[in-house]
Amino acid sequence: MAEDKTKTADEIFKEFKEHSITEFFRKNSQMLGYAGKVRSLTTIVHEYVTNSLDACEEANILPEIEVRITEVAESKYKIAIRDNGPGIPSKHVGKALASVLTGTKFHRYMQQRGQQGIGAGGCTIFALITTGKGVHVKSSTGKEAYTCDLSIDIKANKPMVNNMSSIKPDFRGLMIEGEFGDVKYEKSDHGVYEYVRRTALSNPHTSIKLVEPDGGEAIFPRSVNTMPRKPKQILPHPLGISASDLLDFAHMSESRKVTSFLVDSFSRVTHDKVKELMEIAKDVDFEKQPRQLSWEDANKIVAACKQVKWIGPELDAMSTIGEKQIDVAMRNIIDPKFTSVVERKPQVFKGGIPFVVEVGIAYGGKAGKSSGDTVSGNILRFANKVPLLFDTGSCAITEHLAVRYRA
């Protein structure tokens, strides 16, 4: 048997290629939440509904959203999402819906439902790799109304806008429609229906209509007629930053000293707190320019931050659902016999981004499911107003609070 010929480095590196971020996600769609047919369908609806909610709230419009799902073939569905928001100007539609790592939210430090800048672009990629088709868009901003088809140049991460044409502005908002393969509609705890129901619960100022594949309609009416308070943009909190984050901010800073840089660049950092950091990280020169900080310096400052007692994230940056609002929404939609709601204090995620977890427990009425003599309740978890539908088994509440009600 002939031995394989040894390859040289030059021969190996003939296959060396640079790939775009879009091409990477195309081959690793599970990283965007497209893992399993049911979850993939829910992920698509989540991405579009989240965009609609954020856009409406940004424009101070009480959201009205319609989700329509039509079965085209086995494991293939058409999804259409329509809202009454501000729409998207035609010059931005490609970047907004057919490109990844672009958007209006990625660079801002404030509580938001989505921050990756991947969502809608990821849906377009998923449509392309499962059906070979892009998505269709119809938008009206009040100044212009148009329709177009969107696709993506995968290798270049470049949006492709085709068949752009003006239409009569007979509505206000955005409509996105596309066909998606390798998905499945299922009325389960992880399916679209449950996601829409929980989104309505977590956004009581929103009216949502779901048209299911069998033609059935589920309408989740608005529970309150007031808009939630808008979170304000803030500086990142020092507890969530890494050495890499610190150096990135330092290189962009116009401050002359590390001391003033820390006060100017991060929330809850005062001159007294800087003195505490200096006492702990004694080897770091806090008088030098921020750009002169080394990786070792940054690591020492980050380690010092973890030893200092900090005030939590600024409340102005948080827009919670609120215990009262969750209770009102649950009674309006679920009509349970018992409810209990709790809101956690704000915490800090990696990068210094604040988040809030809220939990509602309900049983009786339309809550949970019946199995013989046993009726289960609902444990509804929300983080930054987004329903946490998946990985419930890793939640301490699910592990230790199995709610059971015997009829």
Contacts in CASP RR format, 6 or more apart in sequence:
PFRMAT RR
TARGET T0000
AUTHOR 0000-0000-0000
METHOD contacts of the structure
MODEL  1
MAEDKTKTADEIFKEFKEHSITEFFRKNSQMLGYAGKVRSLTTIVHEYVT
NSLDACEEANILPEIEVRITEVAESKYKIAIRDNGPGIPSKHVGKALASV
LTGTKFHRYMQQRGQQGIGAGGCTIFALITTGKGVHVKSSTGKEAYTCDL
SIDIKANKPMVNNMSSIKPDFRGLMIEGEFGDVKYEKSDHGVYEYVRRTA
LSNPHTSIKLVEPDGGEAIFPRSVNTMPRKPKQILPHPLGISASDLLDFA
HMSESRKVTSFLVDSFSRVTHDKVKELMEIAKDVDFEKQPRQLSWEDANK
IVAACKQVKWIGPELDAMSTIGEKQIDVAMRNIIDPKFTSVVERKPQVFK
GGIPFVVEVGIAYGGKAGKSSGDTVSGNILRFANKVPLLFDTGSCAITEH
LAVRYRA
19 155 0 8 1.000
20 154 0 8 1.000
20 155 0 8 1.000
20 156 0 8 1.000
20 157 0 8 1.000
21 100 0 8 1.000
21 101 0 8 1.000
21 157 0 8 1.000
22 99 0 8 1.000
22 100 0 8 1.000
22 125 0 8 1.000
22 152 0 8 1.000
22 154 0 8 1.000
22 155 0 8 1.000
22 156 0 8 1.000
22 157 0 8 1.000
23 154 0 8 1.000
23 155 0 8 1.000
23 157 0 8 1.000
25 31 0 8 1.000
25 32 0 8 1.000
25 100 0 8 1.000
25 118 0 8 1.000
25 122 0 8 1.000
25 125 0 8 1.000
26 125 0 8 1.000
26 128 0 8 1.000
26 129 0 8 1.000
26 154 0 8 1.000
29 125 0 8 1.000
29 126 0 8 1.000
29 129 0 8 1.000
32 43 0 8 1.000
32 118 0 8 1.000
32 119 0 8 1.000
32 122 0 8 1.000
32 125 0 8 1.000
32 126 0 8 1.000
33 39 0 8 1.000
33 40 0 8 1.000
33 43 0 8 1.000
34 40 0 8 1.000
34 43 0 8 1.000
34 126 0 8 1.000
36 182 0 8 1.000
37 75 0 8 1.000
37 182 0 8 1.000
37 183 0 8 1.000
37 184 0 8 1.000
38 183 0 8 1.000
38 184 0 8 1.000
38 185 0 8 1.000
38 186 0 8 1.000
38 188 0 8 1.000
38 190 0 8 1.000
38 191 0 8 1.000
39 190 0 8 1.000
39 191 0 8 1.000
39 390 0 8 1.000
40 126 0 8 1.000
40 180 0 8 1.000
40 182 0 8 1.000
40 183 0 8 1.000
41 69 0 8 1.000
41 77 0 8 1.000
41 79 0 8 1.000
41 180 0 8 1.000
41 183 0 8 1.000
41 184 0 8 1.000
41 185 0 8 1.000
41 191 0 8 1.000
41 192 0 8 1.000
42 190 0 8 1.000
42 191 0 8 1.000
42 192 0 8 1.000
42 195 0 8 1.000
42 389 0 8 1.000
44 79 0 8 1.000
44 123 0 8 1.000
44 126 0 8 1.000
44 180 0 8 1.000
44 183 0 8 1.000
45 67 0 8 1.000
45 69 0 8 1.000
45 79 0 8 1.000
45 81 0 8 1.000
45 192 0 8 1.000
45 195 0 8 1.000
45 196 0 8 1.000
46 195 0 8 1.000
47 119 0 8 1.000
47 120 0 8 1.000
47 122 0 8 1.000
47 123 0 8 1.000
48 79 0 8 1.000
48 81 0 8 1.000
48 120 0 8 1.000
48 123 0 8 1.000
48 176 0 8 1.000
49 65 0 8 1.000
49 67 0 8 1.000
49 81 0 8 1.000
49 196 0 8 1.000
49 199 0 8 1.000
49 208 0 8 1.000
50 113 0 8 1.000
50 114 0 8 1.000
50 119 0 8 1.000
50 386 0 8 1.000
51 119 0 8 1.000
51 120 0 8 1.000
52 63 0 8 1.000
52 65 0 8 1.000
52 81 0 8 1.000
52 83 0 8 1.000
52 85 0 8 1.000
52 174 0 8 1.000
53 63 0 8 1.000
53 65 0 8 1.000
53 113 0 8 1.000
53 199 0 8 1.000
53 203 0 8 1.000
53 206 0 8 1.000
54 105 0 8 1.000
54 112 0 8 1.000
54 113 0 8 1.000
54 114 0 8 1.000
55 83 0 8 1.000
55 85 0 8 1.000
55 86 0 8 1.000
55 87 0 8 1.000
55 174 0 8 1.000
56 62 0 8 1.000
56 63 0 8 1.000
56 83 0 8 1.000
56 84 0 8 1.000
56 85 0 8 1.000
56 86 0 8 1.000
56 206 0 8 1.000
57 63 0 8 1.000
57 227 0 8 1.000
57 228 0 8 1.000
57 230 0 8 1.000
58 86 0 8 1.000
58 104 0 8 1.000
59 85 0 8 1.000
59 86 0 8 1.000
60 227 0 8 1.000
61 84 0 8 1.000
61 85 0 8 1.000
61 86 0 8 1.000
62 205 0 8 1.000
62 206 0 8 1.000
62 207 0 8 1.000
62 222 0 8 1.000
62 225 0 8 1.000
62 227 0 8 1.000
63 83 0 8 1.000
63 84 0 8 1.000
63 85 0 8 1.000
63 203 0 8 1.000
63 205 0 8 1.000
63 206 0 8 1.000
63 207 0 8 1.000
64 83 0 8 1.000
64 84 0 8 1.000
64 206 0 8 1.000
64 207 0 8 1.000
65 81 0 8 1.000
65 82 0 8 1.000
65 83 0 8 1.000
65 84 0 8 1.000
65 206 0 8 1.000
65 207 0 8 1.000
65 208 0 8 1.000
65 209 0 8 1.000
66 80 0 8 1.000
66 81 0 8 1.000
66 82 0 8 1.000
66 83 0 8 1.000
66 208 0 8 1.000
66 209 0 8 1.000
66 210 0 8 1.000
66 211 0 8 1.000
67 79 0 8 1.000
67 80 0 8 1.000
67 81 0 8 1.000
67 192 0 8 1.000
67 196 0 8 1.000
67 208 0 8 1.000
67 209 0 8 1.000
67 210 0 8 1.000
67 211 0 8 1.000
68 79 0 8 1.000
68 80 0 8 1.000
68 81 0 8 1.000
68 82 0 8 1.000
68 210 0 8 1.000
68 211 0 8 1.000
69 77 0 8 1.000
69 78 0 8 1.000
69 79 0 8 1.000
69 80 0 8 1.000
69 185 0 8 1.000
69 192 0 8 1.000
69 210 0 8 1.000
69 211 0 8 1.000
69 212 0 8 1.000
69 213 0 8 1.000
70 77 0 8 1.000
70 78 0 8 1.000
70 80 0 8 1.000
70 213 0 8 1.000
71 77 0 8 1.000
71 185 0 8 1.000
71 213 0 8 1.000
72 78 0 8 1.000
72 179 0 8 1.000
75 181 0 8 1.000
75 182 0 8 1.000
75 183 0 8 1.000
75 184 0 8 1.000
76 130 0 8 1.000
76 131 0 8 1.000
76 179 0 8 1.000
76 180 0 8 1.000
76 181 0 8 1.000
76 183 0 8 1.000
77 179 0 8 1.000
77 180 0 8 1.000
77 181 0 8 1.000
77 183 0 8 1.000
77 185 0 8 1.000
77 213 0 8 1.000
78 177 0 8 1.000
78 178 0 8 1.000
78 179 0 8 1.000
78 180 0 8 1.000
79 177 0 8 1.000
79 178 0 8 1.000
79 179 0 8 1.000
79 180 0 8 1.000
80 175 0 8 1.000
80 176 0 8 1.000
80 177 0 8 1.000
80 178 0 8 1.000
81 175 0 8 1.000
81 176 0 8 1.000
81 177 0 8 1.000
82 173 0 8 1.000
82 174 0 8 1.000
82 175 0 8 1.000
82 176 0 8 1.000
83 173 0 8 1.000
83 174 0 8 1.000
83 175 0 8 1.000
84 171 0 8 1.000
84 172 0 8 1.000
84 173 0 8 1.000
85 172 0 8 1.000
85 173 0 8 1.000
85 174 0 8 1.000
86 141 0 8 1.000
86 172 0 8 1.000
86 173 0 8 1.000
87 139 0 8 1.000
87 140 0 8 1.000
87 141 0 8 1.000
87 172 0 8 1.000
87 173 0 8 1.000
87 174 0 8 1.000
88 96 0 8 1.000
88 97 0 8 1.000
88 137 0 8 1.000
88 139 0 8 1.000
88 141 0 8 1.000
88 174 0 8 1.000
89 141 0 8 1.000
89 143 0 8 1.000
89 144 0 8 1.000
90 139 0 8 1.000
90 144 0 8 1.000
90 146 0 8 1.000
90 148 0 8 1.000
90 164 0 8 1.000
93 137 0 8 1.000
93 139 0 8 1.000
93 148 0 8 1.000
93 150 0 8 1.000
93 161 0 8 1.000
94 150 0 8 1.000
94 159 0 8 1.000
94 161 0 8 1.000
95 102 0 8 1.000
95 103 0 8 1.000
95 159 0 8 1.000
96 102 0 8 1.000
96 103 0 8 1.000
96 120 0 8 1.000
97 120 0 8 1.000
97 121 0 8 1.000
97 124 0 8 1.000
97 135 0 8 1.000
97 137 0 8 1.000
97 150 0 8 1.000
97 159 0 8 1.000
97 176 0 8 1.000
98 120 0 8 1.000
98 121 0 8 1.000
98 124 0 8 1.000
98 135 0 8 1.000
98 150 0 8 1.000
98 151 0 8 1.000
98 152 0 8 1.000
98 159 0 8 1.000
98 160 0 8 1.000
98 161 0 8 1.000
99 121 0 8 1.000
99 152 0 8 1.000
99 157 0 8 1.000
99 158 0 8 1.000
99 159 0 8 1.000
100 117 0 8 1.000
100 118 0 8 1.000
100 119 0 8 1.000
100 121 0 8 1.000
100 122 0 8 1.000
100 125 0 8 1.000
100 157 0 8 1.000
101 116 0 8 1.000
101 117 0 8 1.000
101 118 0 8 1.000
102 117 0 8 1.000
103 117 0 8 1.000
105 112 0 8 1.000
105 114 0 8 1.000
105 115 0 8 1.000
105 117 0 8 1.000
106 115 0 8 1.000
106 116 0 8 1.000
106 117 0 8 1.000
108 233 0 8 1.000
109 233 0 8 1.000
109 234 0 8 1.000
109 235 0 8 1.000
109 236 0 8 1.000
109 317 0 8 1.000
109 352 0 8 1.000
109 353 0 8 1.000
110 231 0 8 1.000
110 232 0 8 1.000
110 233 0 8 1.000
110 234 0 8 1.000
110 317 0 8 1.000
111 231 0 8 1.000
111 317 0 8 1.000
111 318 0 8 1.000
111 319 0 8 1.000
111 354 0 8 1.000
111 355 0 8 1.000
111 356 0 8 1.000
111 384 0 8 1.000
112 231 0 8 1.000
112 384 0 8 1.000
113 384 0 8 1.000
113 385 0 8 1.000
113 386 0 8 1.000
114 384 0 8 1.000
114 386 0 8 1.000
115 353 0 8 1.000
120 176 0 8 1.000
121 152 0 8 1.000
123 135 0 8 1.000
123 180 0 8 1.000
124 134 0 8 1.000
124 135 0 8 1.000
124 150 0 8 1.000
124 151 0 8 1.000
124 152 0 8 1.000
125 152 0 8 1.000
125 154 0 8 1.000
126 180 0 8 1.000
127 133 0 8 1.000
127 134 0 8 1.000
127 135 0 8 1.000
127 178 0 8 1.000
127 179 0 8 1.000
127 180 0 8 1.000
127 181 0 8 1.000
128 134 0 8 1.000
128 151 0 8 1.000
128 152 0 8 1.000
128 154 0 8 1.000
130 180 0 8 1.000
130 181 0 8 1.000
130 182 0 8 1.000
130 183 0 8 1.000
131 179 0 8 1.000
131 180 0 8 1.000
131 181 0 8 1.000
133 178 0 8 1.000
133 179 0 8 1.000
134 149 0 8 1.000
134 150 0 8 1.000
134 151 0 8 1.000
134 152 0 8 1.000
134 178 0 8 1.000
135 149 0 8 1.000
135 150 0 8 1.000
135 176 0 8 1.000
135 177 0 8 1.000
135 178 0 8 1.000
136 147 0 8 1.000
136 148 0 8 1.000
136 149 0 8 1.000
136 150 0 8 1.000
136 176 0 8 1.000
136 177 0 8 1.000
136 178 0 8 1.000
137 147 0 8 1.000
137 148 0 8 1.000
137 149 0 8 1.000
137 150 0 8 1.000
137 174 0 8 1.000
137 175 0 8 1.000
137 176 0 8 1.000
137 177 0 8 1.000
138 146 0 8 1.000
138 147 0 8 1.000
138 167 0 8 1.000
138 174 0 8 1.000
138 175 0 8 1.000
138 177 0 8 1.000
139 145 0 8 1.000
139 146 0 8 1.000
139 147 0 8 1.000
139 173 0 8 1.000
139 174 0 8 1.000
139 175 0 8 1.000
140 146 0 8 1.000
140 167 0 8 1.000
140 169 0 8 1.000
140 170 0 8 1.000
140 171 0 8 1.000
140 172 0 8 1.000
140 173 0 8 1.000
141 172 0 8 1.000
141 173 0 8 1.000
142 169 0 8 1.000
142 172 0 8 1.000
144 166 0 8 1.000
144 169 0 8 1.000
145 166 0 8 1.000
145 167 0 8 1.000
145 168 0 8 1.000
145 169 0 8 1.000
145 170 0 8 1.000
145 171 0 8 1.000
146 164 0 8 1.000
146 165 0 8 1.000
146 166 0 8 1.000
146 167 0 8 1.000
147 163 0 8 1.000
147 164 0 8 1.000
147 165 0 8 1.000
147 167 0 8 1.000
148 161 0 8 1.000
148 162 0 8 1.000
148 163 0 8 1.000
148 164 0 8 1.000
148 165 0 8 1.000
149 161 0 8 1.000
149 162 0 8 1.000
149 163 0 8 1.000
150 159 0 8 1.000
150 160 0 8 1.000
150 161 0 8 1.000
150 162 0 8 1.000
151 159 0 8 1.000
151 160 0 8 1.000
151 162 0 8 1.000
152 158 0 8 1.000
152 159 0 8 1.000
152 160 0 8 1.000
153 159 0 8 1.000
153 160 0 8 1.000
185 191 0 8 1.000
185 192 0 8 1.000
185 212 0 8 1.000
185 213 0 8 1.000
187 193 0 8 1.000
187 194 0 8 1.000
188 194 0 8 1.000
189 389 0 8 1.000
189 392 0 8 1.000
190 389 0 8 1.000
190 390 0 8 1.000
191 389 0 8 1.000
192 210 0 8 1.000
193 210 0 8 1.000
193 212 0 8 1.000
193 218 0 8 1.000
194 389 0 8 1.000
195 387 0 8 1.000
195 389 0 8 1.000
196 208 0 8 1.000
196 210 0 8 1.000
196 218 0 8 1.000
196 220 0 8 1.000
197 218 0 8 1.000
197 220 0 8 1.000
197 333 0 8 1.000
198 380 0 8 1.000
198 382 0 8 1.000
198 387 0 8 1.000
198 389 0 8 1.000
199 206 0 8 1.000
199 208 0 8 1.000
199 387 0 8 1.000
200 206 0 8 1.000
200 208 0 8 1.000
200 220 0 8 1.000
200 329 0 8 1.000
200 333 0 8 1.000
201 326 0 8 1.000
201 329 0 8 1.000
201 330 0 8 1.000
201 333 0 8 1.000
201 334 0 8 1.000
201 380 0 8 1.000
201 387 0 8 1.000
202 321 0 8 1.000
202 326 0 8 1.000
202 329 0 8 1.000
202 358 0 8 1.000
202 380 0 8 1.000
202 382 0 8 1.000
202 385 0 8 1.000
202 386 0 8 1.000
202 387 0 8 1.000
203 228 0 8 1.000
203 321 0 8 1.000
203 385 0 8 1.000
204 222 0 8 1.000
204 223 0 8 1.000
204 224 0 8 1.000
204 321 0 8 1.000
204 325 0 8 1.000
204 326 0 8 1.000
204 328 0 8 1.000
204 329 0 8 1.000
204 332 0 8 1.000
205 222 0 8 1.000
205 223 0 8 1.000
205 224 0 8 1.000
205 225 0 8 1.000
205 226 0 8 1.000
205 227 0 8 1.000
205 228 0 8 1.000
206 220 0 8 1.000
206 222 0 8 1.000
207 219 0 8 1.000
207 220 0 8 1.000
207 221 0 8 1.000
207 222 0 8 1.000
208 219 0 8 1.000
208 220 0 8 1.000
209 217 0 8 1.000
209 218 0 8 1.000
209 219 0 8 1.000
209 220 0 8 1.000
210 217 0 8 1.000
210 218 0 8 1.000
210 219 0 8 1.000
210 220 0 8 1.000
211 217 0 8 1.000
212 218 0 8 1.000
220 333 0 8 1.000
221 332 0 8 1.000
223 325 0 8 1.000
223 328 0 8 1.000
223 329 0 8 1.000
223 332 0 8 1.000
223 333 0 8 1.000
224 325 0 8 1.000
224 328 0 8 1.000
228 319 0 8 1.000
228 321 0 8 1.000
228 385 0 8 1.000
229 319 0 8 1.000
230 319 0 8 1.000
231 316 0 8 1.000
231 317 0 8 1.000
231 318 0 8 1.000
231 319 0 8 1.000
232 314 0 8 1.000
232 316 0 8 1.000
232 317 0 8 1.000
233 317 0 8 1.000
234 267 0 8 1.000
234 313 0 8 1.000
234 314 0 8 1.000
234 316 0 8 1.000
234 317 0 8 1.000
234 354 0 8 1.000
235 265 0 8 1.000
235 266 0 8 1.000
235 267 0 8 1.000
236 245 0 8 1.000
236 249 0 8 1.000
236 265 0 8 1.000
236 266 0 8 1.000
236 267 0 8 1.000
236 351 0 8 1.000
236 352 0 8 1.000
236 353 0 8 1.000
237 266 0 8 1.000
237 267 0 8 1.000
237 268 0 8 1.000
237 310 0 8 1.000
237 312 0 8 1.000
237 313 0 8 1.000
237 348 0 8 1.000
237 352 0 8 1.000
237 353 0 8 1.000
237 354 0 8 1.000
238 262 0 8 1.000
238 266 0 8 1.000
238 267 0 8 1.000
238 268 0 8 1.000
238 269 0 8 1.000
238 305 0 8 1.000
238 310 0 8 1.000
238 352 0 8 1.000
239 305 0 8 1.000
239 306 0 8 1.000
239 310 0 8 1.000
239 312 0 8 1.000
239 348 0 8 1.000
239 352 0 8 1.000
240 348 0 8 1.000
240 349 0 8 1.000
240 350 0 8 1.000
240 351 0 8 1.000
240 352 0 8 1.000
240 353 0 8 1.000
241 249 0 8 1.000
241 266 0 8 1.000
241 302 0 8 1.000
241 305 0 8 1.000
241 351 0 8 1.000
241 352 0 8 1.000
242 302 0 8 1.000
242 350 0 8 1.000
242 351 0 8 1.000
243 295 0 8 1.000
243 298 0 8 1.000
243 299 0 8 1.000
243 301 0 8 1.000
243 302 0 8 1.000
244 298 0 8 1.000
245 351 0 8 1.000
245 352 0 8 1.000
246 293 0 8 1.000
246 298 0 8 1.000
246 301 0 8 1.000
246 302 0 8 1.000
247 293 0 8 1.000
247 295 0 8 1.000
247 298 0 8 1.000
249 261 0 8 1.000
249 265 0 8 1.000
249 266 0 8 1.000
249 290 0 8 1.000
250 258 0 8 1.000
250 261 0 8 1.000
250 290 0 8 1.000
250 291 0 8 1.000
250 293 0 8 1.000
250 298 0 8 1.000
251 290 0 8 1.000
251 291 0 8 1.000
253 261 0 8 1.000
253 264 0 8 1.000
253 265 0 8 1.000
253 290 0 8 1.000
253 291 0 8 1.000
255 261 0 8 1.000
255 264 0 8 1.000
255 265 0 8 1.000
255 290 0 8 1.000
256 289 0 8 1.000
257 286 0 8 1.000
257 287 0 8 1.000
257 288 0 8 1.000
257 289 0 8 1.000
257 290 0 8 1.000
258 284 0 8 1.000
258 285 0 8 1.000
258 286 0 8 1.000
258 287 0 8 1.000
258 288 0 8 1.000
258 289 0 8 1.000
258 290 0 8 1.000
258 293 0 8 1.000
259 271 0 8 1.000
259 274 0 8 1.000
259 278 0 8 1.000
259 286 0 8 1.000
259 287 0 8 1.000
261 290 0 8 1.000
262 269 0 8 1.000
262 274 0 8 1.000
262 277 0 8 1.000
262 301 0 8 1.000
263 269 0 8 1.000
263 270 0 8 1.000
263 271 0 8 1.000
263 274 0 8 1.000
267 313 0 8 1.000
267 314 0 8 1.000
268 310 0 8 1.000
268 311 0 8 1.000
268 312 0 8 1.000
268 313 0 8 1.000
268 314 0 8 1.000
273 308 0 8 1.000
273 310 0 8 1.000
274 286 0 8 1.000
276 304 0 8 1.000
276 308 0 8 1.000
277 286 0 8 1.000
277 301 0 8 1.000
277 304 0 8 1.000
277 305 0 8 1.000
277 308 0 8 1.000
278 284 0 8 1.000
278 286 0 8 1.000
280 303 0 8 1.000
280 304 0 8 1.000
280 307 0 8 1.000
280 308 0 8 1.000
281 297 0 8 1.000
281 300 0 8 1.000
281 301 0 8 1.000
281 303 0 8 1.000
281 304 0 8 1.000
283 300 0 8 1.000
284 293 0 8 1.000
284 297 0 8 1.000
284 300 0 8 1.000
284 301 0 8 1.000
285 297 0 8 1.000
293 301 0 8 1.000
312 345 0 8 1.000
312 346 0 8 1.000
312 348 0 8 1.000
313 346 0 8 1.000
313 347 0 8 1.000
313 348 0 8 1.000
313 354 0 8 1.000
314 354 0 8 1.000
315 346 0 8 1.000
317 346 0 8 1.000
317 354 0 8 1.000
318 346 0 8 1.000
318 354 0 8 1.000
318 356 0 8 1.000
319 385 0 8 1.000
320 343 0 8 1.000
320 356 0 8 1.000
320 358 0 8 1.000
320 385 0 8 1.000
321 329 0 8 1.000
321 358 0 8 1.000
321 382 0 8 1.000
321 385 0 8 1.000
322 341 0 8 1.000
322 343 0 8 1.000
322 358 0 8 1.000
323 341 0 8 1.000
323 342 0 8 1.000
323 343 0 8 1.000
323 358 0 8 1.000
326 341 0 8 1.000
326 358 0 8 1.000
326 360 0 8 1.000
326 380 0 8 1.000
326 382 0 8 1.000
327 339 0 8 1.000
327 341 0 8 1.000
330 336 0 8 1.000
330 339 0 8 1.000
330 341 0 8 1.000
330 360 0 8 1.000
330 362 0 8 1.000
330 380 0 8 1.000
331 339 0 8 1.000
333 366 0 8 1.000
334 362 0 8 1.000
334 365 0 8 1.000
334 366 0 8 1.000
334 367 0 8 1.000
334 378 0 8 1.000
335 365 0 8 1.000
335 366 0 8 1.000
336 362 0 8 1.000
336 363 0 8 1.000
336 364 0 8 1.000
336 365 0 8 1.000
336 366 0 8 1.000
336 367 0 8 1.000
336 377 0 8 1.000
336 378 0 8 1.000
337 363 0 8 1.000
337 364 0 8 1.000
337 365 0 8 1.000
338 361 0 8 1.000
338 362 0 8 1.000
338 363 0 8 1.000
338 364 0 8 1.000
339 360 0 8 1.000
339 361 0 8 1.000
339 362 0 8 1.000
340 360 0 8 1.000
340 361 0 8 1.000
340 362 0 8 1.000
341 358 0 8 1.000
341 359 0 8 1.000
341 360 0 8 1.000
341 361 0 8 1.000
342 358 0 8 1.000
342 359 0 8 1.000
342 360 0 8 1.000
343 356 0 8 1.000
343 357 0 8 1.000
343 358 0 8 1.000
343 359 0 8 1.000
344 356 0 8 1.000
344 357 0 8 1.000
344 358 0 8 1.000
344 359 0 8 1.000
345 356 0 8 1.000
346 354 0 8 1.000
346 355 0 8 1.000
346 356 0 8 1.000
347 354 0 8 1.000
347 355 0 8 1.000
347 356 0 8 1.000
347 357 0 8 1.000
348 354 0 8 1.000
348 355 0 8 1.000
349 355 0 8 1.000
355 383 0 8 1.000
355 384 0 8 1.000
356 383 0 8 1.000
356 384 0 8 1.000
357 381 0 8 1.000
357 382 0 8 1.000
357 383 0 8 1.000
358 381 0 8 1.000
358 382 0 8 1.000
359 379 0 8 1.000
359 380 0 8 1.000
359 381 0 8 1.000
359 382 0 8 1.000
359 397 0 8 1.000
360 378 0 8 1.000
360 379 0 8 1.000
360 380 0 8 1.000
360 381 0 8 1.000
361 377 0 8 1.000
361 378 0 8 1.000
361 379 0 8 1.000
361 380 0 8 1.000
361 401 0 8 1.000
361 403 0 8 1.000
362 377 0 8 1.000
362 378 0 8 1.000
362 380 0 8 1.000
363 375 0 8 1.000
363 376 0 8 1.000
363 377 0 8 1.000
363 378 0 8 1.000
363 403 0 8 1.000
363 405 0 8 1.000
364 375 0 8 1.000
364 377 0 8 1.000
364 405 0 8 1.000
367 377 0 8 1.000
367 378 0 8 1.000
368 375 0 8 1.000
368 376 0 8 1.000
368 377 0 8 1.000
368 378 0 8 1.000
369 375 0 8 1.000
369 376 0 8 1.000
369 377 0 8 1.000
370 376 0 8 1.000
370 407 0 8 1.000
373 406 0 8 1.000
373 407 0 8 1.000
374 404 0 8 1.000
374 405 0 8 1.000
374 406 0 8 1.000
374 407 0 8 1.000
375 404 0 8 1.000
375 405 0 8 1.000
375 406 0 8 1.000
375 407 0 8 1.000
376 403 0 8 1.000
376 404 0 8 1.000
376 405 0 8 1.000
377 403 0 8 1.000
377 404 0 8 1.000
377 405 0 8 1.000
378 403 0 8 1.000
379 392 0 8 1.000
379 395 0 8 1.000
379 397 0 8 1.000
379 398 0 8 1.000
379 401 0 8 1.000
379 403 0 8 1.000
380 387 0 8 1.000
381 387 0 8 1.000
381 388 0 8 1.000
381 392 0 8 1.000
381 395 0 8 1.000
381 397 0 8 1.000
382 388 0 8 1.000
388 395 0 8 1.000
392 398 0 8 1.000
393 399 0 8 1.000
END
